[in-house]
Amino acid sequence: MRASETPDDAGDGVQPLWARWNRSTQWRYTIGVEEELMLLDRTPDHSPAPSGDAVLARLSGELFKHTSPETHASVIELATGIHRNVAGAAAQLTTLRAQLARELTGMGLCAVCAGNYPLARTDAIRVSGGARYGRVTASMRMLTRREPTMALHVHIGVPEPEDAVRLLNGLREVVPVLLALSANSPFSQGRDSGFASARTIIFQGFPRTGTARRFADYTDYVEAVDPLIASGALPDPSFLWWDVRLQPPLGTVEVRVMDAQSSVADSAPLIALVQSLASLMLEGEPPNGATAPEILAENRFLAARDGLQAKLIDPVKRELVPITTIVDALLERCRPNAAALGCPAELDQIRRLAAANGADRQRAQAREAGLVDLVTTLSQRFTTPDLPTAATGPA
């Protein structure tokens, strides 16, 4: 047995150390949420502040435990604890945002949450300090100097790795829907990009992005990934930046395809949809068949480009179907699962996002008042306490 391998006492045989699945969670469908945000100077032009390392060093102890650096020095991440229901995760996000906003004010800074910063300038990009981002820079080189992007990540607790692979296979089928609903980055470097999610297009300049292939089981997944890590090409599986990925050390399936949302009121419905989909796929009927990777890739592009105006390829009918029709059908399938999980009110808010997502609202405001005013509004929405009324989840 190699030093990098260990017997899995839960009965999975010999696994590489990185693949040892964390079974410590007691329940399926627990939620952990991470959202990336940009630091801005509190000045009329709200220019990005590449001071993430300094900010983290000055945060209060409790807030510091929920923040971490990101690749770009102007971006940091907020992370919740583990929750059993959407209401609890959303409430903690609201509290964390409010506390961070207060502490940033004392530093002459503010924050915005969106897929990217509408007025970003690549000549002002700086990379965060720290060993991980040194490795990222050494590996990615000029790609780390790209425009910063920000995403909403939702972790779903899955105690068994075989269930996690089933969920990964199911969620990859709905990546385009999650992307269209969450699209919140229409502008890039001061211009309309023509995309609802420019973040998706910018971020896919990195390797190991996009939608992962289907895996037959956990052994198939480990055998696919282990050569990348055992060879030293990747330090660990967190350097796989897929739209949906497994996190063995956490025992979670992580959905990463969504743009960061400007308010918690927009994040909560998406979190509810992901949690409800997880329950549907593990306890109900998973999506029909295995869509060809070429179709999934094209649908992903169409969703990033057109957002809620997208028409996606139906592989069975071989025709284009409006994204809103797909969303309506998916919501109906998810309703019983949302009720069981205690998030029917949050899931109902998906209809609001399906009528106008963040990209639509950003464009409407920019047409009316310009991009500088848009950035001001995004900074105000960071702490807008406009959560929808939610039912109490499971105790």
N, C-alpha and C positions, 0 to 999 in steps of 0.2 A: 504494500500500500504506500502511495506517495505521501509526502508530508503535507501536500495540498489537498489530500482526501481525508474523509472521516466517515466512520460507519454511522449511518442514520438510525438511531435507536427507535425511531417510529416505524421502521419497517420498509424504508425505501431503498435499502441496500447502501452501497458505497457512493457518496456524492462528493464532488469538490467542495471545499469549505465555503466558497462564495454562494453555492447553490443550496446550502442547508436552510430549509424553509422554517420560518419562525411560526410556530404553532401556539404561541402564548395567548393570542386573542381567544376569548371565550365564546364570542358570537360572530356569526356572519354579518356582513354589511355594516360594520362600523365605518365611521367616516373620519378622515383627516384631510384638511384642506390647506393648500399652500397657494398664496397669490404673490406674484411679483409686481413691484411698484417702482416708479421712478422718483428720485429726489430732485426737487427744483429749488432754485434760489427764489426767495420771496421778494421778487422785484417785478416791475411792470411787464417785462418780457418773459418771465418765468423760464430762464435758461436752465438746462440740466446742470445739476451739481454733482461732479464726480468725487463725492466725499463719503461714499458708503462706509469705508473702513473707519473713518473718524466718527461718523454718526453712531455706528455700532458700539464703539468704545465709550460713548457718552450716554447710552440709553440706560434707564433704570433697570434694576436687576430682573424684575418680573417680565418686563417687555423684552429684555435682551434674550431671555430663554426662548422667545417665540420669533426671533429674527435671525437671519443669516445673510451673508454676502451672496452676490451673484457674479457672473462673469464680468459684467461691466460695472465700473465703480460708481455709476449713477443709479444703479438698480440694487435693491435689496428684496428680501423675501419675508413675508409674514406667514407663520404656520400655526394652525390651531393644535390643540390636543386631540385626543381620540374621543369621538362622540358616537352615540348610538342613534341619534336622530338629527335631522337637518336643522331643526329649530335651535338646538344647542350649538351646533357648529356656526350657524349664522350669527347667533348672539355673541359668541366669542370673537368672531371676525369684526363685528361692530365695535366691541369693546377695545380690541387691539388697534383698530384703525383710529379710534378716538384718542386713545392714549398716545399713539405714535404722533398724531397730528399735534397734540399739545406739546410734546417734547421737541418736535421739529421746530415749532414756532420759536422756542427759546434759542434755537440755533440759526434763526433767520432762514429757515427752509420750509417747504411744504411738499406734498406728495400728490401724484396722480396715478391712477390705475387704468390702463387701456392696453390694447395689443401692442402698440408702440407709441412713441412721442411724435405728434404731428409735425413738429418743427426741428427734428433731430438734425445735427450736422456731424457727418462722419469725421471731419477734421478735428473734432473736440473729444473723440472717444478715448477713454482711459480704461484699463483693465484693473480689476480688483487685485489686492495683494492676497497672500495665502498660498499654501502649497498646491491645493487643487487647481486654482486658476493659473498658477504657473505651469502646471501640466497641460491644462487646456490650451494656453497660449503656445506652448512648445509644440503641441500636436496640431492645433488649428491654424497657427501662424496668421496670415492676413485675414482669415475668416473671423478672428476675434475683434477685428477693427470694423466689422460691419455695424450697421445701425442696431442699437439695443432693441430687444423684443421682450414682451412680458406676457406670461400665460397664467391661467388658472389651472391648478393641478388638484385632482380629487383622488384620494386613496380610499379604496374599499377593502376592508378586512375580509380575508378568505382563509380560514384555518388550514385547509388542505390544498396542497400544490396541484393536484389533479383538477380540482374545482377551479383553481386560479387559471389554469390553461384553458379550460372550457369557457371561462368568462372572457379571457383575452380573445379567444376565437370569436365569441359572440359580439363583443364590443367593437371589434375591427369592422364589422358590417355596418355599424351606425356612426362611424367616425364622420362621414360627410354631414350627417344631420346635426351632430353636436357642433361641428365647425360652423355651419350656416347660422345656427341659433346664437352662437357666442361671438360671431364676427364683430370686431370692435377696433379695427385699425385701417380705416380707408385712406389715411393720408401718410405720406412718406416724404421727409425732407422738404416740407412746405408745399407739396403738390398732391392733388388727388391721384392716387395710385391706379385707379380703375378697378381695384380689388376691394372686396368687403373686409378681407383679412390679409392685408399686406404682410402681417407678422408671419403667416404661414409660408409665404413665398420667400421672405428674407431668411427665416430660420432654416429652411430646407437647404441652404447653402452648406450647413454642417453635414458631415457624414452620419450614417446610422439614424436618419430621421425618416419620416413617413410612416406608413402602416406596416407593421410586422406581418410576416407570412403566418399561415395557420400552422399549428403544431399538433401532432398526433396525441401527445401526452407530455408529462413533465420530463420524462427521460429524453424525448425528442428535442425539447427546448434546451435542456442542459447540454446535450451532445452538439447542438448547433452553436451555443454561446461559448462553451468551455475552451475551444481552440483559440478564440479571441483573447481570453483572459490568461490561459495557461501559457500562451506564447509570449505574453507581455505586451501585446499590441494595445490592449486596454487594461487600465488598472483594476477595474471592477465593473459590474453590470450597470452601474449608474451612468456610464458613458454610452449606453445605448439610449438614444434620445427619440425613441419611437413615440407615435401618437398615443399608444397604450402599451404599457410595459409591465413586467412582473418585477416586484421588489422582494426577493427572498428574505433579506435580513429583517424586513418589516412584516412579512406575511400579508402583503397587500397587492392588489392590482391597481396600478396608477394610470388614470386618464389624464393625458397631458395636451390634448389637441386643441383645447379651448383658449381663446383670447382672454386675457385678464379683463375683468368687468369693472366699470367705473364706480358702481355702488354695490353694496351688499345685497340690495333689493334685486339686482340683476344676477348676482352670483347664486343666491339661494335656489331659484328655480332650476338652474343647471345642475347644482349639487343634488337636488331632489330627483331630477331625471336620471342622473348617473346611478344613484342608489337604487331607484326603482327598476332600472334596466338590469342591474346586477341581480336583483331578486327574480325578475322575469326570466332571465337567461339561465339561472341555476335551478329554478323551481317550476317554471312554466315551459312554454315552447320557445326554443331559441329561434333566431331569424332563419328563414327558409334557406336551406342549402349552404353552400360555400361559394360566395360570389368570386368570380375570376379576379385575380389581382389587377389586371388591366382595367377592368370596369371600376373597381374600388379606387384606383389611382385617378382615373378620369373624373369620377364623381367627387373625389376630394378636391381636385382642381376647380371643378365647376362651383362647388360650395365656397371655396376661398375667393373665387372671382366674383360670383354673383350673389352670395349671401342668401337672403330670403327670396330673391328673384330667381334663384337657381332652379333648373329642371334637371333631375338626376336620371341616369339610365336605369330602367327596370330590366334586369337581365332575363326575366321570364317573358315579359311582353315585348321586349326589344323596342321600347319606345321611351321617350322622355316624360317624366312625371314631375309636376310642380312640388317643390320641397314642402310647401304648406300642406299638401295632400298627404305626404308621407308622415309629417309631424302629427297631423290629426289622427291617423291610424295608429301611430306609435303610442300616443297619449291614451287612447282607448284601451290598448293592450296593457298599459302600465298602471291604470287606475287601481285595480285590486291590490297590486303590490304596494303602491304608494299608501293606500289605506292601511294595510297591515304594518307598514313601517312608520306610520304616523306623520306622513308628509303630503297628504292630499292637497292642502291649501297651497303649499309651495309649488307642487307640480302643476296646479291650475294656472300659476303665473307664467308658465311656458307660453300660453296663448298670447300674453302681452308681448313677450319677446318675439313670438312668431309674427306679430303685427308690425313691430319696429324694433330691430336689434340695435346694438350700440353703434354700428357703422351707419345705419340709417339716420339715427339721431345726430351723430357727429356731422354728417353731411348737411342735414337741415340747418343746424346752428351755424356752420361755417358759411353757408350761402347767405344767411341773414346777417351775421356779425363779423365774419372773418376768423382766421385761425388763432390769432392771439386771444380773442375773446373766448374761443372754444377751449383753449388750454385753461383759462381762468375758471370756466364752468366745470371742467374735468377735475380741477383741484378742489372746487367746492363740493362736488359730488362724492369725493373721497370719504367724507364723514356724514353724508346725508342719511339721517335716521329714518328711512322710508321703507322699512321691512314690512311686507304684507303680514296680516294676521295669520298665525300658524297654529294648527292643532298641536297639542302636546304629544310627543312621540312616546315610544315604549319606555318604561321606567328603567 
